[in-house]
Amino acid sequence: MDAEPLTLPRPAGAPSLSPVGRGKKQRARHYRPWMTSEIRILRRHYPTGGSAACARLIDRSAVAISKRASDEGIMREAGTGSESAWTAGEIAKLRRHYPAGGTVACLAVLPGRTRGAIRENARRLGLKCAGATGLAWTEDEIAVLRRHYPEGGPRACLPLLPARSARAIGEAAKRAGLTRIKRGPLPALAEAKP
């Protein structure tokens, strides 16, 4: 005799306890309005300490704090986040080195700056670099392309031009009017075909 499982009727308006996904119960999300005291803490501590500092003081997630700060128009102070303000000396170095050498040259003279930060600040300043990749091709590099590209393509040139990518080598070869030498099928393969 099989017994029927006992089910009790649920009261009207009670939340469902049915599992969602892999046996997990769905957790209800509740919006909790922001108190004026929390916003005061946000205004005082977010500009210098960010969401991490505010999360230690109020019971909110870092994401909720960042979103509310954005909604309130509260910004981080320059130099307090992961990126710091550029100094006049750094901007002078960027103006001096970016037009001729691009990002590569600037990385050498601005060790604390990333490629993205250099490119973004150069864009804001309206600076343009000589080559599309940030570093103009020298006559010696073009000579390497002319000698090795037709026979071996980018793979043959990569070890000889370590500062260039395979894509950059291909594009430079195209601009120089170089093409790969196409070889016909090997004689043994040509005879094997009916």
C-alpha positions as CSV (number, residue, x, y, z in Angstrom):
1,M,0.0,0.0,0.0
2,D,1.5,3.3,-1.1
3,A,1.0,6.2,1.2
4,E,0.2,9.6,-0.2
5,P,2.6,12.4,1.1
6,L,0.9,14.6,3.6
7,T,0.5,18.2,2.4
8,L,-0.9,21.0,4.5
9,P,-2.7,23.9,2.9
10,R,-0.6,27.1,2.9
11,P,-2.1,30.3,4.3
12,A,-3.2,32.9,1.7
13,G,-0.4,35.3,0.9
14,A,2.4,33.1,2.3
15,P,5.6,33.0,0.2
16,S,6.2,29.9,-1.9
17,L,8.9,27.5,-0.6
18,S,9.3,25.8,-4.0
19,P,13.0,25.3,-4.8
20,V,14.5,27.4,-7.6
21,G,17.4,26.1,-9.6
22,R,19.4,23.3,-8.0
23,G,17.4,22.7,-4.9
24,K,17.9,26.2,-3.6
25,K,15.1,28.3,-2.1
26,Q,14.5,31.7,-3.6
27,R,15.5,34.5,-1.3
28,A,13.2,37.5,-1.3
29,R,14.9,40.8,-2.0
30,H,13.8,43.7,0.0
31,Y,14.4,47.3,-0.7
32,R,15.4,49.2,2.4
33,P,15.1,53.0,2.0
34,W,18.2,55.1,2.7
35,M,18.1,57.0,6.0
36,T,19.3,60.6,6.2
37,S,22.0,59.5,8.6
38,E,23.4,57.0,6.1
39,I,23.5,59.7,3.4
40,R,25.3,62.0,5.8
41,I,27.9,59.3,6.3
42,L,28.1,58.8,2.6
43,R,28.7,62.5,2.0
44,R,31.4,62.7,4.6
45,H,33.3,59.5,4.0
46,Y,32.8,58.4,0.4
47,P,35.0,61.1,-1.3
48,T,38.1,60.0,0.6
49,G,37.4,56.4,1.6
50,G,35.1,55.1,-1.1
51,S,32.5,52.4,-0.8
52,A,34.8,50.2,1.4
53,A,35.1,52.8,4.1
54,C,31.3,53.5,4.0
55,A,30.5,49.8,4.1
56,R,32.3,49.5,7.5
57,L,30.1,52.3,8.9
58,I,26.7,51.4,7.5
59,D,25.0,48.1,6.8
60,R,25.0,48.3,3.0
61,S,26.9,46.5,0.2
62,A,29.8,48.3,-1.6
63,V,27.7,48.1,-4.8
64,A,24.7,49.7,-3.2
65,I,26.9,52.4,-1.7
66,S,28.6,53.2,-5.0
67,K,25.2,53.4,-6.8
68,R,23.7,55.7,-4.2
69,A,26.8,57.9,-4.2
70,S,26.5,58.2,-8.0
71,D,22.7,59.0,-7.7
72,E,23.6,61.7,-5.1
73,G,26.3,63.1,-7.3
74,I,29.0,62.4,-4.7
75,M,32.4,61.9,-6.4
76,R,35.8,60.4,-5.2
77,E,38.5,63.0,-4.7
78,A,41.4,63.0,-7.2
79,G,44.3,60.9,-6.0
80,T,42.3,58.8,-3.6
81,G,41.2,56.0,-6.0
82,S,43.2,53.5,-8.0
83,E,44.1,56.2,-10.4
84,S,45.8,59.4,-9.2
85,A,45.8,62.8,-10.8
86,W,48.5,63.5,-13.3
87,T,51.2,65.9,-12.3
88,A,52.4,68.8,-14.4
89,G,55.7,66.9,-14.9
90,E,54.0,63.8,-16.1
91,I,51.9,65.8,-18.6
92,A,55.0,67.5,-19.9
93,K,56.7,64.1,-20.4
94,L,53.5,62.8,-22.2
95,R,53.5,65.9,-24.5
96,R,57.2,65.4,-25.2
97,H,57.3,61.7,-25.8
98,Y,53.9,60.6,-27.1
99,P,53.9,62.2,-30.6
100,A,57.1,60.6,-31.6
101,G,57.0,57.3,-29.7
102,G,53.4,56.7,-28.6
103,T,52.5,54.5,-25.7
104,V,55.7,52.4,-25.8
105,A,58.0,55.5,-25.4
106,C,55.8,56.9,-22.6
107,L,55.8,53.6,-20.6
108,A,59.6,54.0,-20.3
109,V,59.4,57.6,-18.9
110,L,56.1,57.2,-16.9
111,P,56.7,53.9,-14.9
112,G,53.6,54.4,-12.7
113,R,51.2,54.6,-15.6
114,T,49.4,51.9,-17.6
115,R,49.0,51.8,-21.3
116,G,45.3,52.6,-21.0
117,A,46.0,55.6,-18.7
118,I,48.6,57.0,-21.2
119,R,46.3,56.5,-24.2
120,E,43.3,58.1,-22.4
121,N,45.3,61.1,-21.2
122,A,46.9,61.6,-24.6
123,R,43.4,61.5,-26.2
124,R,42.1,64.1,-23.7
125,L,45.1,66.4,-24.5
126,G,44.5,65.9,-28.2
127,L,47.9,64.3,-28.8
128,K,48.5,62.1,-31.9
129,C,51.3,59.6,-32.3
130,A,53.4,59.0,-35.5
131,G,52.5,55.4,-36.1
132,A,49.2,53.7,-35.9
133,T,50.6,51.3,-33.3
134,G,52.2,54.1,-31.3
135,L,55.8,53.6,-32.7
136,A,56.8,54.5,-36.2
137,W,58.5,51.8,-38.3
138,T,62.3,52.4,-38.8
139,E,64.1,51.8,-42.1
140,D,65.9,48.9,-40.5
141,E,62.6,47.2,-39.6
142,I,61.2,47.8,-43.1
143,A,64.5,46.2,-44.5
144,V,63.8,43.1,-42.3
145,L,60.3,42.9,-43.7
146,R,61.5,43.2,-47.3
147,R,64.1,40.5,-46.8
148,H,62.1,37.9,-44.8
149,Y,58.3,38.6,-45.3
150,P,57.9,37.3,-48.9
151,E,59.4,33.8,-48.0
152,G,58.2,33.3,-44.4
153,G,55.5,35.8,-43.6
154,P,54.9,37.2,-40.1
155,R,56.2,34.1,-38.5
156,A,59.7,34.6,-40.0
157,C,59.7,38.2,-39.0
158,L,58.5,37.9,-35.4
159,P,61.9,36.7,-33.9
160,L,63.7,39.5,-35.7
161,L,61.2,42.2,-34.7
162,P,60.4,41.4,-31.0
163,A,58.7,44.8,-30.4
164,R,56.1,44.0,-33.1
165,S,53.1,41.7,-33.2
166,A,52.3,39.4,-36.1
167,R,49.3,41.6,-37.0
168,A,51.5,44.7,-37.0
169,I,54.0,43.0,-39.2
170,G,51.3,42.0,-41.7
171,E,49.8,45.5,-41.8
172,A,53.3,47.1,-42.3
173,A,54.1,44.6,-45.0
174,K,50.8,45.5,-46.8
175,R,51.6,49.2,-46.5
176,A,55.1,48.5,-48.0
177,G,53.5,46.6,-50.9
178,L,54.9,43.2,-49.9
179,T,53.2,39.9,-50.5
180,R,53.9,36.3,-49.7
181,I,55.4,34.2,-52.4
182,K,52.8,31.6,-53.3
183,R,54.2,28.2,-54.0
184,G,52.4,25.6,-56.0
185,P,51.6,22.2,-54.7
186,L,54.5,19.8,-54.1
187,P,55.3,17.7,-57.1
188,A,54.4,14.4,-55.3
189,L,51.0,15.8,-54.4
190,A,50.4,17.1,-58.0
191,E,51.1,13.6,-59.4
192,A,48.8,11.9,-56.9
193,K,45.8,13.8,-58.1
194,P,43.7,12.0,-60.8
